[in-house]
């Protein structure tokens, strides 16, 4: 119908070409099923794609009859004369486009929305940054494929957004629409079949000129252009290979395509006035050097031990809890005691020694955490609550990561714990640790934050039920009791536990005890003997 389909000798209608609108295809199929279907449809309104010029198409009974053979030609003249069919494309000034989260690969099904660069009511252009999203593998800034006005934002900051969800709606302009011609009523005379007139290039700007070069409008290799610009070039019959882009790095813009369609050089003035800027905007990248992969054999005992312990750790089902610790008061106390401890005991007390002691106090409150699960084939299953707090500490050495432990921390003072930390660190750096220093740990603390991470996630090992890892200390604004913002020294800690015999409530209570002892050192006075 109206040039979207053509008659078939068999009495049906050949489907429209791939340029036809889905709505027109649906209507054409409905009419092709039966001549009686003509009486079921009075009018169909079809919205033209935004890239096409809005126009009104009127198909009279005479034009409709030209599309029919076989059963359609047998309809009576009077029946056709009484029925006027009109199909029109309505000019649309504005259109709403939904920008959805596309699949960014790497098996990512959802992301966290971390930043909006726009707000509702803002005007955006193509390639403007809309938002930033983050997954567990990457952080990506998403740019707009449309030019228009932001009318609705569907998600807030820190929302989890699934692939395919609508992020934002943008109201775009459909371009200058031609004024629709007044409808022409269908003649009531004889329904003799007539040919549907083919639109001329003057009436339909989308028609390709006869003199167009072969392959015009086809995606041009090596040409920087958005899909929208490529579509416009296809409509205008412009070969992108022959267009000099005026955008960044030689990108072809809409204005370049329109200028090329009118026969004007698109970016000649810009190149003439600033050739050096254009050359600087698109530097040629160095040739890719052939890389050489190297297979490294793990032959040292520390490395082989880590492989073995981590393979065993994968057999354990784990759970994790995170907590924020305000260290402001503890840091002040540690600084106050550092000088006197060094003067009196010959050692500087560190935050690590305070954290080890706080863990021991928290284990006293929650003894089940200081445990190990029994043999996997035991029936019934068992676990052992350990009597001593042998707290392991992770130490980074030139020989690799080693995890010696401080024996019976529940019976040691802060100064005594610090002396053990200093001894173990020195022996580890000199590769002089003894077997007794390595064996017998019941729970582990990894102070990896001193290297520079924020929120680590450790893995339990050696049959221990719990491991904790701390992030770096950060100065962040926090509200006090008077609801006033003030700078505080904040650290994140992550606890990972054996979920076979420890549940979330047990681990949470242990975490709360540790937090209280670190944030309120005065509580220690009630526990120490």
TIFI-758106 format. One record per residue (C-alpha): x, y, z; chain; residue in one letter. Coordinates in nm, 3 decimals. Example, Ala and Ser with C-alpha at 12.3 -4.5 7.8 and 13.67 -1.06 7.14 Angstrom:
BEGIN
[site [1.230,-0.450,0.780],A,A],
[site [1.367,-0.106,0.714],A,S],
END
This chain:
BEGIN
[site [0.000,0.000,0.000],A,X],
[site [0.108,0.361,-0.082],A,X],
[site [0.431,0.237,-0.227],A,X],
[site [0.516,0.012,0.068],A,X],
[site [0.409,-0.312,-0.107],A,X],
[site [0.325,-0.436,-0.453],A,X],
[site [0.074,-0.669,-0.612],A,X],
[site [0.142,-1.038,-0.658],A,X],
[site [0.007,-1.237,-0.956],A,X],
[site [-0.118,-1.498,-0.714],A,X],
[site [-0.375,-1.261,-0.575],A,X],
[site [-0.189,-1.158,-0.258],A,X],
[site [0.043,-0.875,-0.166],A,X],
[site [0.422,-0.900,-0.159],A,X],
[site [0.552,-0.775,0.180],A,X],
[site [0.708,-0.427,0.189],A,X],
[site [1.081,-0.371,0.163],A,X],
[site [1.303,-0.336,0.470],A,X],
[site [1.259,0.042,0.456],A,X],
[site [0.887,0.017,0.534],A,X],
[site [0.752,0.097,0.876],A,X],
[site [0.654,-0.192,1.105],A,X],
[site [0.309,-0.039,1.156],A,X],
[site [0.244,-0.022,0.779],A,X],
[site [0.361,-0.381,0.739],A,X],
[site [0.115,-0.496,1.003],A,X],
[site [-0.173,-0.311,0.834],A,X],
[site [-0.075,-0.440,0.488],A,X],
[site [-0.074,-0.799,0.611],A,X],
[site [-0.415,-0.755,0.773],A,X],
[site [-0.566,-0.619,0.448],A,X],
[site [-0.400,-0.889,0.238],A,X],
[site [-0.566,-1.168,0.428],A,X],
[site [-0.915,-1.092,0.297],A,X],
[site [-1.087,-0.826,0.081],A,X],
[site [-1.346,-0.799,0.357],A,X],
[site [-1.067,-0.662,0.575],A,X],
[site [-1.101,-0.333,0.386],A,X],
[site [-1.427,-0.267,0.565],A,X],
[site [-1.268,-0.322,0.905],A,X],
[site [-1.019,-0.035,0.884],A,X],
[site [-1.126,0.325,0.839],A,X],
[site [-0.794,0.500,0.893],A,X],
[site [-0.440,0.416,1.001],A,X],
[site [-0.199,0.673,1.129],A,X],
[site [0.163,0.592,1.078],A,X],
[site [0.441,0.789,1.245],A,X],
[site [0.739,0.840,1.017],A,X],
[site [1.087,0.773,1.148],A,X],
[site [1.263,1.076,1.283],A,X],
[site [1.518,1.072,1.003],A,X],
[site [1.250,1.106,0.731],A,X],
[site [1.070,1.428,0.638],A,X],
[site [0.712,1.426,0.772],A,X],
[site [0.461,1.401,0.494],A,X],
[site [0.096,1.312,0.431],A,X],
[site [0.014,1.023,0.203],A,X],
[site [-0.342,0.969,0.088],A,X],
[site [-0.450,0.652,-0.080],A,X],
[site [-0.791,0.665,-0.240],A,X],
[site [-1.010,0.373,-0.326],A,X],
[site [-0.880,0.397,-0.683],A,X],
[site [-0.516,0.376,-0.570],A,X],
[site [-0.595,0.093,-0.330],A,X],
[site [-0.761,-0.105,-0.606],A,X],
[site [-0.440,-0.087,-0.809],A,X],
[site [-0.268,-0.289,-0.539],A,X],
[site [-0.509,-0.581,-0.565],A,X],
[site [-0.540,-0.871,-0.810],A,X],
[site [-0.756,-1.181,-0.801],A,X],
[site [-1.020,-1.158,-0.523],A,X],
[site [-0.979,-0.782,-0.485],A,X],
[site [-1.071,-0.717,-0.851],A,X],
[site [-1.402,-0.894,-0.801],A,X],
[site [-1.537,-0.640,-0.552],A,X],
[site [-1.831,-0.445,-0.680],A,X],
[site [-1.793,-0.086,-0.795],A,X],
[site [-2.057,0.044,-0.562],A,X],
[site [-1.887,-0.116,-0.264],A,X],
[site [-1.558,0.056,-0.346],A,X],
[site [-1.734,0.385,-0.409],A,X],
[site [-1.879,0.387,-0.058],A,X],
[site [-1.550,0.326,0.119],A,X],
[site [-1.273,0.582,0.127],A,X],
[site [-0.942,0.467,0.260],A,X],
[site [-0.685,0.717,0.380],A,X],
[site [-0.343,0.634,0.519],A,X],
[site [-0.145,0.925,0.651],A,X],
[site [0.187,0.987,0.821],A,X],
[site [0.142,1.248,1.091],A,X],
[site [0.413,1.513,1.130],A,X],
[site [0.579,1.474,1.468],A,X],
[site [0.766,1.773,1.612],A,X],
[site [0.913,1.596,1.913],A,X],
[site [0.999,1.237,1.997],A,X],
[site [1.100,1.074,2.325],A,X],
[site [1.399,0.842,2.309],A,X],
[site [1.478,0.589,2.582],A,X],
[site [1.848,0.544,2.655],A,X],
[site [1.899,0.194,2.796],A,X],
[site [2.197,0.032,2.963],A,X],
[site [2.358,-0.178,2.693],A,X],
[site [2.547,-0.501,2.750],A,X],
[site [2.906,-0.391,2.816],A,X],
[site [3.043,-0.744,2.799],A,X],
[site [3.267,-0.939,3.038],A,X],
[site [2.961,-1.126,3.169],A,X],
[site [2.837,-0.815,3.351],A,X],
[site [2.462,-0.834,3.418],A,X],
[site [2.427,-0.529,3.644],A,X],
[site [2.620,-0.219,3.744],A,X],
[site [2.612,0.047,4.015],A,X],
[site [2.525,0.401,3.905],A,X],
[site [2.799,0.614,4.061],A,X],
[site [2.752,0.961,3.907],A,X],
[site [2.507,1.167,3.701],A,X],
[site [2.655,1.441,3.481],A,X],
[site [2.311,1.577,3.389],A,X],
[site [1.976,1.648,3.553],A,X],
[site [1.616,1.662,3.433],A,X],
[site [1.559,1.963,3.210],A,X],
[site [1.919,1.982,3.082],A,X],
[site [1.992,2.002,2.711],A,X],
[site [2.243,1.744,2.586],A,X],
[site [2.421,1.682,2.259],A,X],
[site [2.546,1.368,2.097],A,X],
[site [2.854,1.223,2.272],A,X],
[site [2.791,1.429,2.588],A,X],
[site [2.857,1.222,2.901],A,X],
[site [2.534,1.126,3.077],A,X],
[site [2.644,0.914,3.370],A,X],
[site [2.912,0.692,3.515],A,X],
[site [2.852,0.328,3.608],A,X],
[site [3.073,0.083,3.789],A,X],
[site [3.087,-0.294,3.803],A,X],
[site [3.319,-0.526,3.989],A,X],
[site [3.547,-0.518,3.684],A,X],
[site [3.539,-0.167,3.540],A,X],
[site [3.412,0.190,3.565],A,X],
[site [3.253,0.329,3.247],A,X],
[site [3.118,0.670,3.145],A,X],
[site [2.814,0.647,2.917],A,X],
[site [2.757,0.911,2.649],A,X],
[site [2.436,1.024,2.482],A,X],
[site [2.347,0.898,2.134],A,X],
[site [2.087,1.177,2.100],A,X],
[site [2.065,1.555,2.098],A,X],
[site [1.774,1.692,2.295],A,X],
[site [1.627,1.767,2.638],A,X],
[site [1.647,1.532,2.938],A,X],
[site [1.289,1.481,3.054],A,X],
[site [1.323,1.192,3.299],A,X],
[site [1.601,1.019,3.496],A,X],
[site [1.501,0.667,3.603],A,X],
[site [1.767,0.584,3.863],A,X],
[site [1.934,0.747,4.162],A,X],
[site [2.299,0.741,4.261],A,X],
[site [2.422,0.406,4.396],A,X],
[site [2.122,0.224,4.242],A,X],
[site [2.191,-0.119,4.097],A,X],
[site [2.092,-0.110,3.728],A,X],
[site [2.044,-0.424,3.522],A,X],
[site [2.144,-0.450,3.157],A,X],
[site [1.852,-0.343,2.938],A,X],
[site [1.700,-0.106,3.196],A,X],
[site [1.609,0.248,3.089],A,X],
[site [1.853,0.501,3.236],A,X],
[site [1.716,0.828,3.099],A,X],
[site [1.454,0.961,2.856],A,X],
[site [1.558,1.232,2.610],A,X],
[site [1.314,1.444,2.409],A,X],
[site [1.456,1.493,2.060],A,X],
[site [1.349,1.712,1.771],A,X],
[site [1.233,1.527,1.459],A,X],
[site [1.369,1.801,1.235],A,X],
[site [1.186,2.055,1.017],A,X],
[site [0.870,1.881,0.906],A,X],
[site [0.710,1.975,0.577],A,X],
[site [0.358,2.107,0.602],A,X],
[site [0.114,1.823,0.530],A,X],
[site [-0.092,1.855,0.216],A,X],
[site [-0.469,1.874,0.264],A,X],
[site [-0.636,1.535,0.229],A,X],
[site [-0.771,1.456,-0.114],A,X],
[site [-1.100,1.265,-0.100],A,X],
[site [-1.109,0.946,-0.302],A,X],
[site [-1.312,0.963,-0.623],A,X],
[site [-1.649,0.795,-0.604],A,X],
[site [-1.627,0.692,-0.966],A,X],
[site [-1.537,0.363,-1.115],A,X],
[site [-1.267,0.173,-0.922],A,X],
[site [-1.052,0.103,-1.224],A,X],
[site [-0.704,-0.001,-1.115],A,X],
[site [-0.447,0.276,-1.148],A,X],
[site [-0.078,0.278,-1.075],A,X],
[site [0.037,0.435,-0.749],A,X],
[site [0.257,0.735,-0.839],A,X],
[site [0.623,0.691,-0.743],A,X],
[site [0.756,0.981,-0.529],A,X],
[site [1.001,1.205,-0.710],A,X],
[site [1.335,1.312,-0.561],A,X],
[site [1.195,1.661,-0.506],A,X],
[site [0.904,1.527,-0.299],A,X],
[site [1.104,1.268,-0.108],A,X],
[site [1.444,1.385,0.015],A,X],
[site [1.521,1.028,0.123],A,X],
[site [1.539,0.911,-0.241],A,X],
[site [1.896,0.849,-0.355],A,X],
[site [2.010,1.062,-0.655],A,X],
[site [2.065,0.871,-0.974],A,X],
[site [2.419,1.005,-0.997],A,X],
[site [2.520,0.875,-0.654],A,X],
[site [2.840,0.677,-0.645],A,X],
[site [2.801,0.304,-0.593],A,X],
[site [2.807,0.207,-0.228],A,X],
[site [2.700,0.554,-0.111],A,X],
[site [2.563,0.551,0.241],A,X],
[site [2.724,0.216,0.322],A,X],
[site [2.923,0.211,0.649],A,X],
[site [3.262,0.354,0.553],A,X],
[site [3.560,0.173,0.703],A,X],
[site [3.795,0.408,0.881],A,X],
[site [3.539,0.690,0.906],A,X],
[site [3.455,0.819,1.255],A,X],
[site [3.079,0.877,1.271],A,X],
[site [2.791,0.787,1.501],A,X],
[site [2.516,0.550,1.380],A,X],
[site [2.279,0.847,1.354],A,X],
[site [2.518,1.034,1.124],A,X],
[site [2.567,0.721,0.911],A,X],
[site [2.189,0.686,0.880],A,X],
[site [2.159,1.052,0.774],A,X],
[site [2.434,1.001,0.515],A,X],
[site [2.246,0.702,0.378],A,X],
[site [1.925,0.907,0.348],A,X],
[site [2.104,1.195,0.178],A,X],
[site [2.301,0.969,-0.056],A,X],
[site [2.634,1.092,0.079],A,X],
[site [2.943,0.871,0.069],A,X],
[site [3.117,0.919,0.405],A,X],
[site [3.452,0.830,0.251],A,X],
[site [3.433,1.157,0.059],A,X],
[site [3.342,1.373,0.360],A,X],
[site [3.605,1.550,0.571],A,X],
[site [3.489,1.551,0.934],A,X],
[site [3.504,1.872,1.136],A,X],
[site [3.465,1.700,1.477],A,X],
[site [3.728,1.584,1.722],A,X],
[site [3.983,1.347,1.568],A,X],
[site [3.817,1.398,1.228],A,X],
[site [3.473,1.274,1.338],A,X],
[site [3.200,1.335,1.078],A,X],
[site [2.911,1.540,1.221],A,X],
[site [2.553,1.598,1.101],A,X],
[site [2.650,1.941,0.970],A,X],
[site [2.927,1.784,0.757],A,X],
[site [2.677,1.543,0.597],A,X],
[site [2.422,1.819,0.531],A,X],
[site [2.691,2.042,0.380],A,X],
[site [2.812,1.755,0.160],A,X],
[site [2.454,1.689,0.045],A,X],
[site [2.423,2.054,-0.064],A,X],
[site [2.755,2.036,-0.248],A,X],
[site [2.950,2.263,-0.006],A,X],
[site [3.285,2.162,0.144],A,X],
[site [3.215,2.065,0.504],A,X],
[site [3.532,2.129,0.698],A,X],
[site [3.762,2.308,0.453],A,X],
[site [3.750,2.646,0.635],A,X],
[site [3.833,2.487,0.973],A,X],
[site [4.121,2.291,0.827],A,X],
[site [4.251,2.599,0.643],A,X],
[site [4.251,2.814,0.957],A,X],
[site [4.386,2.555,1.198],A,X],
[site [4.572,2.273,1.024],A,X],
[site [4.804,2.220,1.320],A,X],
[site [4.511,2.179,1.562],A,X],
[site [4.351,1.916,1.339],A,X],
[site [4.679,1.730,1.315],A,X],
[site [4.723,1.742,1.693],A,X],
[site [4.368,1.616,1.749],A,X],
[site [4.427,1.293,1.556],A,X],
[site [4.781,1.166,1.624],A,X],
[site [4.883,0.839,1.466],A,X],
[site [4.938,0.566,1.724],A,X],
[site [5.266,0.371,1.734],A,X],
[site [5.278,0.032,1.573],A,X],
[site [5.183,-0.259,1.799],A,X],
[site [5.499,-0.430,1.914],A,X],
[site [5.509,-0.809,1.921],A,X],
[site [5.487,-0.905,2.288],A,X],
[site [5.646,-1.209,2.441],A,X],
[site [5.460,-1.412,2.705],A,X],
[site [5.663,-1.562,2.988],A,X],
[site [5.567,-1.869,3.187],A,X],
[site [5.682,-1.837,3.549],A,X],
[site [5.728,-2.149,3.759],A,X],
[site [5.646,-2.119,4.129],A,X],
[site [5.940,-2.296,4.287],A,X],
[site [5.988,-2.118,4.621],A,X],
[site [5.837,-2.277,4.929],A,X],
[site [5.634,-1.968,5.024],A,X],
[site [5.471,-1.952,4.681],A,X],
[site [5.399,-2.324,4.667],A,X],
[site [5.257,-2.311,5.018],A,X],
[site [5.019,-2.031,4.918],A,X],
[site [4.897,-2.227,4.617],A,X],
[site [4.826,-2.529,4.836],A,X],
[site [4.650,-2.335,5.114],A,X],
[site [4.435,-2.134,4.871],A,X],
[site [4.328,-2.450,4.686],A,X],
[site [4.218,-2.592,5.020],A,X],
[site [4.044,-2.266,5.109],A,X],
[site [3.824,-2.292,4.799],A,X],
[site [3.657,-2.598,4.952],A,X],
[site [3.519,-2.383,5.235],A,X],
[site [3.181,-2.202,5.193],A,X],
[site [3.230,-1.852,5.331],A,X],
[site [3.031,-1.542,5.422],A,X],
[site [3.155,-1.183,5.460],A,X],
[site [3.057,-0.877,5.664],A,X],
[site [3.199,-0.528,5.635],A,X],
[site [3.215,-0.251,5.895],A,X],
[site [3.335,0.109,5.922],A,X],
[site [3.559,0.183,6.219],A,X],
[site [3.606,0.539,6.353],A,X],
[site [3.967,0.546,6.468],A,X],
[site [3.983,0.912,6.569],A,X],
[site [3.997,0.850,6.945],A,X],
[site [4.222,0.545,6.912],A,X],
[site [4.474,0.733,6.695],A,X],
[site [4.493,1.011,6.954],A,X],
[site [4.555,0.754,7.229],A,X],
[site [4.819,0.574,7.023],A,X],
[site [5.007,0.899,6.959],A,X],
[site [4.994,0.987,7.329],A,X],
[site [5.138,0.649,7.432],A,X],
[site [5.396,0.616,7.154],A,X],
[site [5.659,0.837,7.317],A,X],
[site [5.620,0.704,7.670],A,X],
[site [5.619,0.340,7.549],A,X],
[site [5.939,0.393,7.355],A,X],
[site [6.104,0.569,7.648],A,X],
[site [5.997,0.315,7.909],A,X],
[site [5.984,-0.015,7.712],A,X],
[site [6.203,0.058,7.412],A,X],
[site [5.927,0.004,7.154],A,X],
[site [5.677,0.224,6.969],A,X],
[site [5.322,0.095,6.995],A,X],
[site [5.140,0.082,6.659],A,X],
[site [4.774,0.062,6.564],A,X],
[site [4.831,-0.301,6.467],A,X],
[site [4.904,-0.399,6.827],A,X],
[site [4.585,-0.224,6.944],A,X],
[site [4.382,-0.406,6.678],A,X],
[site [4.528,-0.743,6.777],A,X],
[site [4.435,-0.682,7.140],A,X],
[site [4.085,-0.562,7.042],A,X],
[site [4.038,-0.887,6.845],A,X],
[site [4.137,-1.088,7.152],A,X],
[site [3.886,-0.899,7.368],A,X],
[site [3.614,-0.955,7.104],A,X],
[site [3.699,-1.328,7.097],A,X],
[site [3.650,-1.339,7.473],A,X],
[site [3.299,-1.200,7.417],A,X],
[site [3.233,-1.440,7.126],A,X],
[site [3.437,-1.759,7.184],A,X],
[site [3.274,-1.955,6.899],A,X],
[site [3.456,-1.737,6.646],A,X],
[site [3.791,-1.871,6.773],A,X],
[site [3.732,-2.218,6.630],A,X],
[site [3.806,-2.469,6.357],A,X],
[site [3.566,-2.697,6.171],A,X],
[site [3.618,-3.072,6.216],A,X],
[site [3.684,-3.341,5.954],A,X],
[site [3.459,-3.311,5.649],A,X],
[site [3.354,-3.678,5.668],A,X],
[site [3.265,-3.668,6.041],A,X],
[site [2.913,-3.784,6.126],A,X],
[site [2.780,-3.588,6.299],A,X],
[site [2.984,-3.281,6.191],A,X],
[site [3.195,-3.117,6.462],A,X],
[site [3.393,-2.801,6.531],A,X],
[site [3.648,-2.718,6.801],A,X],
[site [3.646,-2.399,7.010],A,X],
[site [4.012,-2.317,7.070],A,X],
[site [4.133,-2.212,7.415],A,X],
[site [4.414,-1.971,7.318],A,X],
[site [4.392,-1.660,7.102],A,X],
[site [4.681,-1.723,6.862],A,X],
[site [4.627,-1.429,6.627],A,X],
[site [4.805,-1.451,6.291],A,X],
[site [4.928,-1.132,6.120],A,X],
[site [5.001,-1.106,5.747],A,X],
[site [5.348,-0.969,5.664],A,X],
[site [5.465,-0.869,5.316],A,X],
[site [5.830,-0.968,5.261],A,X],
[site [6.069,-0.984,4.964],A,X],
[site [6.022,-1.361,4.977],A,X],
[site [5.641,-1.339,4.955],A,X],
[site [5.348,-1.320,5.198],A,X],
[site [5.400,-1.494,5.531],A,X],
[site [5.150,-1.525,5.816],A,X],
[site [5.311,-1.596,6.155],A,X],
[site [5.102,-1.576,6.472],A,X],
[site [5.127,-1.419,6.816],A,X],
[site [5.060,-1.686,7.076],A,X],
[site [4.808,-1.636,7.362],A,X],
[site [4.720,-1.271,7.295],A,X],
[site [4.457,-1.285,7.567],A,X],
[site [4.738,-1.300,7.824],A,X],
[site [4.956,-1.024,7.670],A,X],
[site [4.958,-0.647,7.716],A,X],
[site [4.972,-0.396,7.430],A,X],
[site [5.347,-0.350,7.479],A,X],
[site [5.407,-0.728,7.481],A,X],
[site [5.199,-0.770,7.164],A,X],
[site [5.397,-0.491,6.997],A,X],
[site [5.725,-0.659,7.091],A,X],
[site [5.605,-0.982,6.930],A,X],
[site [5.493,-0.797,6.617],A,X],
[site [5.836,-0.635,6.588],A,X],
[site [6.016,-0.969,6.638],A,X],
[site [5.803,-1.158,6.386],A,X],
[site [5.834,-0.880,6.124],A,X],
[site [6.214,-0.878,6.160],A,X],
[site [6.242,-1.255,6.133],A,X],
[site [6.006,-1.259,5.834],A,X],
[site [6.209,-0.997,5.645],A,X],
[site [6.526,-1.194,5.716],A,X],
[site [6.360,-1.524,5.623],A,X],
[site [6.430,-1.657,5.973],A,X],
[site [6.080,-1.752,6.093],A,X],
[site [6.055,-2.078,6.286],A,X],
[site [5.794,-2.349,6.236],A,X],
[site [5.638,-2.264,6.571],A,X],
[site [5.588,-1.906,6.453],A,X],
[site [5.385,-2.027,6.154],A,X],
[site [5.183,-2.310,6.305],A,X],
[site [4.893,-2.290,6.551],A,X],
[site [4.712,-1.972,6.435],A,X],
[site [4.343,-1.953,6.529],A,X],
[site [4.230,-1.628,6.357],A,X],
[site [4.404,-1.385,6.119],A,X],
[site [4.436,-1.006,6.083],A,X],
[site [4.563,-0.861,5.754],A,X],
[site [4.653,-0.492,5.778],A,X],
[site [4.681,-0.458,5.400],A,X],
[site [4.547,-0.102,5.418],A,X],
[site [4.897,0.027,5.489],A,X],
[site [4.980,-0.061,5.127],A,X],
[site [4.683,0.137,5.000],A,X],
[site [4.350,-0.040,4.950],A,X],
[site [4.011,0.072,5.076],A,X],
[site [3.788,-0.231,5.127],A,X],
[site [3.975,-0.564,5.089],A,X],
[site [3.813,-0.908,5.089],A,X],
[site [4.045,-1.175,5.234],A,X],
[site [4.019,-1.555,5.215],A,X],
[site [4.034,-1.778,5.528],A,X],
[site [4.310,-2.038,5.523],A,X],
[site [4.467,-2.311,5.731],A,X],
[site [4.132,-2.427,5.867],A,X],
[site [4.078,-2.101,6.059],A,X],
[site [3.715,-1.994,6.093],A,X],
[site [3.762,-1.616,6.047],A,X],
[site [3.999,-1.370,5.883],A,X],
[site [3.980,-0.989,5.894],A,X],
[site [4.140,-0.738,5.657],A,X],
[site [4.161,-0.362,5.713],A,X],
[site [4.165,-0.086,5.453],A,X],
[site [4.358,0.238,5.460],A,X],
[site [4.270,0.508,5.713],A,X],
[site [4.081,0.798,5.550],A,X],
[site [3.978,1.141,5.675],A,X],
[site [3.605,1.168,5.600],A,X],
[site [3.320,1.399,5.714],A,X],
[site [3.088,1.241,5.970],A,X],
[site [2.803,1.372,6.187],A,X],
[site [2.859,1.402,6.562],A,X],
[site [2.593,1.377,6.834],A,X],
[site [2.487,1.737,6.765],A,X],
[site [2.434,1.656,6.396],A,X],
[site [2.735,1.868,6.303],A,X],
[site [2.982,1.756,6.038],A,X],
[site [3.339,1.708,6.152],A,X],
[site [3.645,1.530,6.008],A,X],
[site [3.697,1.176,6.140],A,X],
[site [3.964,0.912,6.085],A,X],
[site [3.775,0.619,5.929],A,X],
[site [3.888,0.268,5.834],A,X],
[site [3.697,-0.017,5.667],A,X],
[site [3.735,-0.374,5.788],A,X],
[site [3.603,-0.689,5.621],A,X],
[site [3.544,-1.015,5.808],A,X],
[site [3.519,-1.343,5.611],A,X],
[site [3.409,-1.656,5.798],A,X],
[site [3.357,-2.031,5.755],A,X],
[site [2.983,-2.055,5.694],A,X],
[site [2.962,-2.423,5.782],A,X],
[site [2.938,-2.358,6.155],A,X],
[site [2.937,-1.976,6.190],A,X],
[site [2.620,-1.788,6.101],A,X],
[site [2.580,-1.420,6.018],A,X],
[site [2.452,-1.323,6.363],A,X],
[site [2.758,-1.470,6.539],A,X],
[site [2.999,-1.293,6.305],A,X],
[site [2.805,-0.964,6.333],A,X],
[site [2.821,-0.972,6.714],A,X],
[site [3.197,-1.034,6.700],A,X],
[site [3.234,-0.742,6.454],A,X],
[site [3.032,-0.515,6.682],A,X],
[site [3.253,-0.601,6.980],A,X],
[site [3.569,-0.523,6.783],A,X],
[site [3.420,-0.194,6.663],A,X],
[site [3.329,-0.089,7.018],A,X],
[site [3.677,-0.163,7.155],A,X],
[site [3.848,0.028,6.872],A,X],
[site [3.618,0.330,6.885],A,X],
[site [3.594,0.351,7.267],A,X],
[site [3.928,0.252,7.420],A,X],
[site [3.791,0.335,7.765],A,X],
[site [3.586,0.013,7.746],A,X],
[site [3.913,-0.179,7.783],A,X],
[site [3.939,-0.065,8.143],A,X],
[site [3.640,-0.284,8.223],A,X],
[site [3.802,-0.595,8.067],A,X],
[site [4.171,-0.584,8.154],A,X],
[site [4.297,-0.771,8.457],A,X],
END
